[in-house]
Amino acid sequence: MAVLEFSVKATKRTELVPGNVILNIDLAVSYAEFLSMTKDLPQPLKCKFETPDGRTYEKPVGIAKGVGQMADARITMRNFPDEIPAGTRVTLL
């Protein structure tokens, strides 16, 4: 199976209820393209994040759709305390 790698375009935190913070991570790939590439992968997805400054994380993620008509793919993490900067490489495990 081919390695699926993406780049982080932007992030935004959202607090749904007090104490439950979601980190929305927009990827530099369309939502439709992302779904077609990941449809046969076991859920939940697990990703490895490699930041430009050398930090790495491995975390399970959810899938969502970004906003707008031509929306980017969005992955989400709950209660993640650190930041994921733009340009971070995301590899699906």
Buried (B, 14 or more C-beta within 10 A) or exposed (E): EEEBEBEBBBBEEEEEEEEEBBBBBBBBBBBEEBEEBBEEEEEEBBBBBBBEEEEEBEBEBBBBBBEEEEBBBBBBBEEBEEEBBBEBBBBBE
